[in-house]
Amino acid sequence: MVVGAFPMAKLLYLGIRQVSKPLANRIKEAARRSEFFKTYICLPPAQLYHWVEMRTKMRIMGFRGTVIKPLNEEAASELGAELLGEATVFIVGGGCLVLEYWRHQAQQRHKEEEQRAAWDAMQDEVGRLALALEALQAQVQAAPPRGALEELQAQLQEVRAQLCAPDPPPAPQAASTSQEASSSSEEKEPAEA
């Protein structure tokens, strides 16, 4: 449960920052022992830091134009080693922040791409449904009116009834009635024409 609230990546970055402190201490020790480190890496930043710090303090107290003496080599190497250690911790921490920012941006981009894909899929579905609706509307408009459809159904039922009705056997009376019916239908046909 805690892993969801506190992502493992953040815990990893915190661990890296904690490991960077002993690393910074080792770098400080190496800087104190090595002449190259002491001369070219620790002393110039330490002297610059001392000069800026003292100049700022003197201006705040109101002393202008006072000459600032450089630190002795032992104090400068100590200050330089401290600055190097702090810079190491700061760089590792800054690197962790940059990595976290990049990771967060990648997640945001991925999330936006998923949302865009879902949006496109919904738009495609809406377009497909609109085309289906237009086709259905065209079918409804092309269909015969409701009254004509009912007439056609009634005629269809009559034809089915006539096709399914069994023919009665010919009888003498039936023959005379059928002849009368045929003559009356012949009379009706010229009248209709």
Backbone as CSV, one residue per row, in Angstrom:
resi,resn,N_x,N_y,N_z,CA_x,CA_y,CA_z,C_x,C_y,C_z
1,MET,0.825,-1.197,0.000,0.000,0.000,0.000,0.866,1.257,0.000
2,VAL,1.971,1.227,0.733,2.834,2.386,0.824,3.548,2.624,-0.500
3,VAL,3.813,1.560,-1.250,4.523,1.692,-2.516,3.721,2.547,-3.490
4,GLY,2.395,2.410,-3.501,1.569,3.217,-4.386,1.612,4.689,-4.015
5,ALA,1.656,4.993,-2.713,1.677,6.377,-2.274,3.078,6.972,-2.382
6,PHE,4.094,6.151,-2.267,5.474,6.622,-2.325,6.199,5.806,-3.379
7,PRO,6.254,6.291,-4.609,6.810,5.491,-5.703,8.245,5.040,-5.435
8,MET,8.563,3.886,-5.961,9.885,3.296,-5.756,10.983,4.149,-6.374
9,ALA,10.695,4.850,-7.462,11.708,5.692,-8.097,12.160,6.797,-7.145
10,LYS,11.221,7.388,-6.413,11.581,8.439,-5.466,12.419,7.874,-4.324
11,LEU,12.071,6.682,-3.889,12.855,6.040,-2.844,14.268,5.745,-3.331
12,LEU,14.385,5.327,-4.573,15.695,5.069,-5.162,16.518,6.351,-5.234
13,TYR,15.906,7.452,-5.676,16.620,8.724,-5.743,17.059,9.191,-4.360
14,LEU,16.208,9.000,-3.374,16.576,9.365,-2.007,17.772,8.534,-1.540
15,GLY,17.775,7.253,-1.878,18.909,6.389,-1.533,20.186,6.843,-2.210
16,ILE,20.092,7.256,-3.462,21.280,7.739,-4.174,21.815,9.004,-3.515
17,ARG,20.933,9.880,-3.106,21.390,11.103,-2.426,22.076,10.770,-1.106
18,GLN,21.547,9.791,-0.388,22.174,9.410,0.879,23.544,8.770,0.650
19,VAL,23.674,8.022,-0.440,24.955,7.408,-0.764,25.954,8.464,-1.209
20,SER,25.460,9.564,-1.771,26.370,10.605,-2.253,27.091,11.308,-1.111
21,LYS,26.554,11.312,0.093,27.234,11.973,1.221,28.530,11.266,1.594
22,PRO,28.537,9.938,1.752,29.829,9.290,1.998,30.787,9.440,0.813
23,LEU,30.248,9.460,-0.395,31.077,9.678,-1.576,31.725,11.059,-1.508
24,ALA,30.955,12.044,-1.091,31.497,13.394,-0.950,32.587,13.420,0.121
25,ASN,32.391,12.692,1.216,33.420,12.636,2.263,34.699,12.004,1.743
26,ARG,34.596,10.962,0.920,35.789,10.330,0.344,36.499,11.289,-0.608
27,ILE,35.708,12.037,-1.386,36.316,13.017,-2.288,37.047,14.090,-1.485
28,LYS,36.470,14.506,-0.363,37.126,15.505,0.495,38.456,14.980,1.020
29,GLU,38.440,13.737,1.463,39.687,13.144,1.981,40.740,13.048,0.878
30,ALA,40.326,12.651,-0.306,41.271,12.562,-1.420,41.794,13.948,-1.783
31,ALA,40.939,14.959,-1.704,41.367,16.324,-2.019,42.376,16.834,-1.010
32,ARG,42.211,16.456,0.233,43.157,16.893,1.275,44.516,16.224,1.106
33,ARG,44.541,14.997,0.624,45.800,14.255,0.498,46.544,14.541,-0.803
34,SER,45.821,14.803,-1.871,46.459,14.954,-3.179,46.867,16.408,-3.415
35,GLU,48.114,16.611,-3.838,48.607,17.970,-4.133,47.918,18.543,-5.364
36,PHE,47.685,17.712,-6.376,47.012,18.183,-7.583,45.602,18.683,-7.258
37,PHE,44.852,17.873,-6.499,43.509,18.271,-6.082,43.560,19.552,-5.264
38,LYS,44.499,19.571,-4.351,44.594,20.717,-3.447,44.916,21.987,-4.230
39,THR,45.889,21.903,-5.133,46.360,23.093,-5.836,45.389,23.583,-6.907
40,TYR,44.881,22.675,-7.710,44.111,23.102,-8.877,42.584,22.987,-8.729
41,ILE,42.111,22.170,-7.812,40.662,21.972,-7.700,40.102,22.588,-6.423
42,CYS,40.801,22.474,-5.315,40.249,22.971,-4.052,40.581,24.440,-3.786
43,LEU,41.856,24.841,-3.992,42.264,26.199,-3.611,41.578,27.304,-4.418
44,PRO,41.495,27.251,-5.767,40.874,28.388,-6.471,39.404,28.630,-6.099
45,PRO,38.544,27.597,-6.043,37.165,27.898,-5.621,37.097,28.384,-4.173
46,ALA,37.971,27.856,-3.296,37.951,28.272,-1.894,38.362,29.734,-1.766
47,GLN,39.406,30.150,-2.484,39.845,31.547,-2.419,38.765,32.473,-2.990
48,LEU,38.146,32.070,-4.087,37.070,32.870,-4.686,35.884,32.985,-3.720
49,TYR,35.507,31.883,-3.121,34.399,31.884,-2.161,34.734,32.796,-0.983
50,HIS,35.951,32.698,-0.447,36.376,33.539,0.677,36.347,35.008,0.282
51,TRP,36.842,35.311,-0.906,36.875,36.709,-1.355,35.461,37.279,-1.479
52,VAL,34.524,36.529,-2.121,33.139,36.997,-2.289,32.458,37.137,-0.937
53,GLU,32.674,36.174,-0.060,32.036,36.217,1.264,32.537,37.409,2.074
54,MET,33.827,37.619,2.106,34.379,38.727,2.902,33.988,40.076,2.291
55,ARG,34.000,40.171,0.979,33.617,41.416,0.312,32.171,41.780,0.637
56,THR,31.299,40.779,0.608,29.888,41.015,0.922,29.727,41.434,2.376
57,LYS,30.413,40.773,3.280,30.318,41.131,4.711,30.841,42.536,4.960
58,MET,31.945,42.883,4.313,32.521,44.225,4.511,31.569,45.306,3.988
59,ARG,30.941,45.065,2.853,30.008,46.059,2.310,28.778,46.193,3.188
60,ILE,28.314,45.080,3.750,27.142,45.148,4.633,27.482,45.959,5.880
61,MET,28.701,45.792,6.395,29.097,46.524,7.612,29.509,47.965,7.296
62,GLY,29.630,48.306,6.029,29.927,49.689,5.668,31.383,49.938,5.353
63,PHE,32.239,48.971,5.346,33.644,49.164,5.009,33.809,49.038,3.496
64,ARG,34.257,50.116,2.879,34.454,50.106,1.428,35.956,50.169,1.134
65,GLY,36.363,49.428,0.092,37.748,49.508,-0.370,38.750,48.811,0.527
66,THR,38.303,48.005,1.441,39.220,47.283,2.316,39.828,46.124,1.535
67,VAL,41.117,45.936,1.674,41.814,44.848,0.998,41.544,43.560,1.757
68,ILE,41.207,42.533,1.014,40.888,41.243,1.634,42.076,40.326,1.453
69,LYS,42.574,39.817,2.570,43.722,38.914,2.523,43.255,37.514,2.133
70,PRO,44.008,36.808,1.272,43.631,35.444,0.917,43.814,34.496,2.096
71,LEU,43.098,33.396,2.054,43.208,32.380,3.102,44.567,31.693,3.008
72,ASN,45.035,31.183,4.156,46.268,30.393,4.088,45.962,29.058,3.412
73,GLU,46.996,28.343,3.013,46.818,27.135,2.213,46.039,26.057,2.958
74,GLU,46.275,25.902,4.231,45.585,24.867,5.018,44.088,25.162,5.120
75,ALA,43.711,26.405,5.456,42.295,26.776,5.569,41.616,26.723,4.200
76,ALA,42.334,27.150,3.150,41.764,27.145,1.808,41.519,25.718,1.336
77,SER,42.452,24.807,1.649,42.245,23.416,1.233,41.076,22.790,1.989
78,GLU,40.920,23.142,3.278,39.765,22.650,4.049,38.455,23.182,3.464
79,LEU,38.413,24.489,3.202,37.215,25.100,2.639,36.935,24.547,1.239
80,GLY,37.986,24.379,0.452,37.814,23.828,-0.894,37.277,22.409,-0.863
81,ALA,37.782,21.591,0.086,37.301,20.214,0.219,35.829,20.210,0.642
82,GLU,35.475,21.108,1.560,34.065,21.219,1.972,33.180,21.635,0.792
83,LEU,33.644,22.628,0.035,32.875,23.077,-1.132,32.734,21.956,-2.153
84,LEU,33.803,21.188,-2.364,33.750,20.076,-3.307,32.759,19.014,-2.845
85,GLY,32.759,18.711,-1.545,31.805,17.736,-0.999,30.373,18.218,-1.138
86,GLU,30.142,19.476,-0.815,28.783,20.030,-0.943,28.348,20.090,-2.404
87,ALA,29.288,20.413,-3.287,28.963,20.446,-4.715,28.596,19.051,-5.207
88,THR,29.299,18.017,-4.691,28.977,16.642,-5.092,27.562,16.280,-4.671
89,VAL,27.217,16.591,-3.419,25.861,16.290,-2.933,24.829,17.089,-3.740
90,PHE,25.150,18.350,-4.016,24.221,19.183,-4.777,24.040,18.655,-6.197
91,ILE,25.129,18.243,-6.841,25.041,17.733,-8.212,24.243,16.437,-8.253
92,VAL,24.478,15.549,-7.296,23.722,14.297,-7.263,22.240,14.586,-7.015
93,GLY,21.951,15.484,-6.083,20.553,15.850,-5.816,19.907,16.500,-7.026
94,GLY,20.633,17.404,-7.679,20.106,18.045,-8.883,19.883,17.038,-10.003
95,GLY,20.823,16.102,-10.125,20.659,15.045,-11.129,19.415,14.215,-10.856
96,CYS,19.182,13.913,-9.577,17.970,13.153,-9.221,16.706,13.949,-9.559
97,LEU,16.736,15.260,-9.304,15.575,16.085,-9.657,15.351,16.115,-11.163
98,VAL,16.425,16.233,-11.939,16.296,16.246,-13.389,15.747,14.906,-13.881
99,LEU,16.273,13.809,-13.343,15.775,12.495,-13.740,14.300,12.324,-13.385
100,GLU,13.907,12.788,-12.217,12.496,12.706,-11.816,11.619,13.561,-12.736
101,TYR,12.124,14.735,-13.098,11.377,15.602,-14.015,11.210,14.923,-15.366
102,TRP,12.271,14.343,-15.916,12.192,13.648,-17.194,11.227,12.470,-17.117
103,ARG,11.291,11.726,-16.022,10.392,10.587,-15.851,8.937,11.055,-15.814
104,HIS,8.695,12.132,-15.079,7.342,12.677,-14.979,6.853,13.168,-16.345
105,GLN,7.736,13.826,-17.088,7.366,14.300,-18.423,7.050,13.129,-19.351
106,ALA,7.829,12.058,-19.271,7.576,10.876,-20.100,6.218,10.265,-19.753
107,GLN,5.897,10.212,-18.458,4.597,9.695,-18.046,3.467,10.582,-18.571
108,GLN,3.657,11.906,-18.497,2.642,12.827,-18.984,2.439,12.650,-20.487
109,ARG,3.554,12.535,-21.242,3.448,12.343,-22.685,2.713,11.047,-23.006
110,HIS,3.049,9.989,-22.270,2.392,8.694,-22.492,0.902,8.795,-22.187
111,LYS,0.565,9.476,-21.107,-0.832,9.641,-20.726,-1.589,10.467,-21.776
112,GLU,-0.952,11.542,-22.277,-1.585,12.360,-23.306,-1.774,11.568,-24.599
113,GLU,-0.790,10.738,-24.955,-0.913,9.909,-26.154,-2.069,8.918,-26.014
114,GLU,-2.210,8.329,-24.826,-3.334,7.410,-24.598,-4.663,8.144,-24.702
115,GLN,-4.730,9.340,-24.116,-5.966,10.115,-24.188,-6.270,10.513,-25.630
116,ARG,-5.225,10.907,-26.379,-5.419,11.277,-27.771,-5.894,10.076,-28.591
117,ALA,-5.315,8.907,-28.323,-5.732,7.697,-29.038,-7.188,7.358,-28.701
118,ALA,-7.549,7.476,-27.426,-8.935,7.205,-27.023,-9.883,8.215,-27.673
119,TRP,-9.455,9.467,-27.725,-10.280,10.506,-28.346,-10.466,10.215,-29.835
120,ASP,-9.383,9.852,-30.514,-9.477,9.525,-31.938,-10.390,8.323,-32.170
121,ALA,-10.282,7.317,-31.297,-11.142,6.135,-31.434,-12.609,6.524,-31.248
122,MET,-12.878,7.395,-30.277,-14.266,7.836,-30.070,-14.759,8.647,-31.259
123,GLN,-13.910,9.499,-31.824,-14.324,10.270,-32.987,-14.606,9.356,-34.175
124,ASP,-13.763,8.345,-34.367,-14.005,7.385,-35.437,-15.333,6.656,-35.233
125,GLU,-15.598,6.262,-33.996,-16.846,5.564,-33.683,-18.051,6.474,-33.924
126,VAL,-17.931,7.741,-33.532,-19.019,8.692,-33.757,-19.234,8.883,-35.258
127,GLY,-18.148,8.967,-36.022,-18.276,9.101,-37.477,-18.948,7.886,-38.096
128,ARG,-18.542,6.700,-37.639,-19.149,5.467,-38.146,-20.638,5.424,-37.804
129,LEU,-20.977,5.813,-36.577,-22.388,5.827,-36.173,-23.182,6.871,-36.958
130,ALA,-22.559,8.005,-37.273,-23.240,9.034,-38.063,-23.546,8.503,-39.469
131,LEU,-22.576,7.784,-40.059,-22.820,7.201,-41.386,-23.934,6.153,-41.327
132,ALA,-23.931,5.338,-40.282,-24.987,4.328,-40.134,-26.345,5.000,-39.959
133,LEU,-26.374,6.098,-39.197,-27.619,6.831,-39.002,-28.120,7.418,-40.319
134,GLU,-27.216,7.969,-41.115,-27.618,8.512,-42.413,-28.178,7.410,-43.313
135,ALA,-27.535,6.242,-43.291,-28.025,5.129,-44.112,-29.412,4.695,-43.661
136,LEU,-29.620,4.620,-42.358,-30.934,4.235,-41.834,-31.991,5.280,-42.175
137,GLN,-31.620,6.555,-42.086,-32.572,7.602,-42.439,-32.940,7.520,-43.918
138,ALA,-31.962,7.209,-44.771,-32.246,7.064,-46.201,-33.173,5.879,-46.436
139,GLN,-32.973,4.789,-45.703,-33.850,3.632,-45.842,-35.270,3.964,-45.399
140,VAL,-35.396,4.717,-44.310,-36.724,5.081,-43.820,-37.419,5.992,-44.823
141,GLN,-36.693,6.914,-45.410,-37.301,7.812,-46.387,-37.672,7.074,-47.665
142,ALA,-36.919,6.070,-48.058,-37.195,5.319,-49.279,-38.317,4.304,-49.084
143,ALA,-38.626,3.938,-47.869,-39.677,2.950,-47.590,-41.031,3.542,-47.959
144,PRO,-41.954,2.700,-48.447,-43.288,3.210,-48.802,-44.016,3.692,-47.552
145,PRO,-44.992,4.569,-47.741,-45.738,5.066,-46.578,-46.406,3.917,-45.816
146,ARG,-46.740,4.164,-44.604,-47.265,3.134,-43.706,-48.568,2.543,-44.256
147,GLY,-49.461,3.350,-44.810,-50.731,2.858,-45.347,-50.508,1.918,-46.515
148,ALA,-49.593,2.258,-47.404,-49.307,1.411,-48.564,-48.734,0.081,-48.107
149,LEU,-47.922,0.122,-47.076,-47.331,-1.111,-46.555,-48.419,-2.019,-45.992
150,GLU,-49.376,-1.450,-45.288,-50.464,-2.259,-44.741,-51.311,-2.863,-45.872
151,GLU,-51.533,-2.088,-46.940,-52.286,-2.615,-48.092,-51.556,-3.790,-48.713
152,LEU,-50.241,-3.630,-48.875,-49.457,-4.710,-49.465,-49.504,-5.958,-48.589
153,GLN,-49.455,-5.770,-47.283,-49.531,-6.919,-46.376,-50.892,-7.607,-46.486
154,ALA,-51.950,-6.819,-46.578,-53.294,-7.396,-46.710,-53.420,-8.170,-48.020
155,GLN,-52.895,-7.620,-49.109,-52.941,-8.315,-50.401,-52.120,-9.599,-50.349
156,LEU,-50.994,-9.520,-49.676,-50.145,-10.710,-49.549,-50.877,-11.804,-48.783
157,GLN,-51.592,-11.434,-47.730,-52.351,-12.423,-46.968,-53.465,-13.018,-47.818
158,GLU,-54.105,-12.205,-48.635,-55.164,-12.726,-49.511,-54.602,-13.729,-50.510
159,VAL,-53.463,-13.395,-51.105,-52.843,-14.299,-52.078,-52.445,-15.593,-51.388
160,ARG,-51.871,-15.485,-50.203,-51.495,-16.689,-49.455,-52.725,-17.542,-49.156
161,ALA,-53.823,-16.893,-48.778,-55.054,-17.624,-48.470,-55.578,-18.332,-49.712
162,GLN,-55.470,-17.665,-50.843,-55.948,-18.284,-52.084,-55.064,-19.449,-52.486
163,LEU,-53.769,-19.302,-52.287,-52.850,-20.383,-52.644,-52.995,-21.576,-51.715
164,CYS,-53.272,-21.326,-50.496,-53.360,-22.411,-49.517,-54.744,-23.064,-49.470
165,ALA,-55.803,-22.438,-50.018,-57.163,-22.992,-49.966,-57.247,-24.207,-50.893
166,PRO,-57.862,-25.335,-50.428,-57.992,-26.513,-51.286,-59.106,-26.297,-52.307
167,ASP,-58.917,-26.822,-53.534,-59.938,-26.707,-54.589,-61.066,-27.710,-54.302
168,PRO,-62.358,-27.242,-54.332,-63.461,-28.177,-54.084,-63.665,-29.074,-55.314
169,PRO,-64.157,-30.317,-55.117,-64.392,-31.208,-56.264,-65.507,-30.655,-57.138
170,PRO,-65.432,-30.824,-58.466,-66.461,-30.273,-59.354,-67.787,-30.978,-59.132
171,ALA,-68.828,-30.222,-58.986,-70.192,-30.727,-58.801,-71.056,-30.138,-59.908
172,PRO,-72.232,-30.779,-60.218,-73.058,-30.262,-61.301,-73.531,-28.847,-61.013
173,GLN,-73.862,-28.572,-59.817,-74.304,-27.218,-59.509,-73.110,-26.275,-59.504
174,ALA,-72.033,-26.785,-59.073,-70.849,-25.958,-59.008,-70.399,-25.577,-60.392
175,ALA,-70.603,-26.482,-61.377,-70.194,-26.180,-62.749,-71.040,-25.056,-63.302
176,SER,-72.351,-25.077,-63.054,-73.200,-24.011,-63.578,-72.901,-22.687,-62.893
177,THR,-72.617,-22.724,-61.603,-72.300,-21.479,-60.901,-70.952,-20.946,-61.337
178,SER,-70.048,-21.842,-61.675,-68.736,-21.376,-62.110,-68.829,-20.744,-63.488
179,GLN,-69.732,-21.272,-64.355,-69.912,-20.683,-65.675,-70.545,-19.303,-65.532
180,GLU,-71.472,-19.161,-64.615,-72.103,-17.863,-64.392,-71.089,-16.871,-63.851
181,ALA,-70.246,-17.348,-62.970,-69.241,-16.464,-62.376,-68.250,-16.006,-63.429
182,SER,-67.880,-16.929,-64.353,-66.916,-16.554,-65.386,-67.544,-15.575,-66.367
183,SER,-68.850,-15.758,-66.704,-69.503,-14.826,-67.626,-69.667,-13.459,-66.978
184,SER,-69.922,-13.415,-65.679,-70.074,-12.126,-65.013,-68.728,-11.411,-64.904
185,SER,-67.647,-12.170,-64.762,-66.325,-11.547,-64.683,-65.901,-11.023,-66.034
186,GLU,-66.362,-11.721,-67.134,-66.045,-11.241,-68.474,-66.789,-9.944,-68.741
187,GLU,-67.969,-9.804,-68.217,-68.737,-8.579,-68.396,-68.094,-7.429,-67.639
188,LYS,-67.543,-7.731,-66.496,-66.924,-6.672,-65.680,-65.640,-6.196,-66.316
189,GLU,-64.890,-7.062,-66.962,-63.602,-6.681,-67.522,-63.758,-5.633,-68.612
190,PRO,-64.742,-5.754,-69.607,-64.859,-4.674,-70.597,-65.334,-3.395,-69.953
191,ALA,-66.061,-3.485,-68.851,-66.546,-2.261,-68.209,-65.379,-1.537,-67.559
192,GLU,-64.437,-2.281,-66.996,-63.302,-1.653,-66.325,-62.349,-1.058,-67.356
193,ALA,-62.275,-1.722,-68.535,-61.345,-1.250,-69.562,-61.900,0.001,-70.136
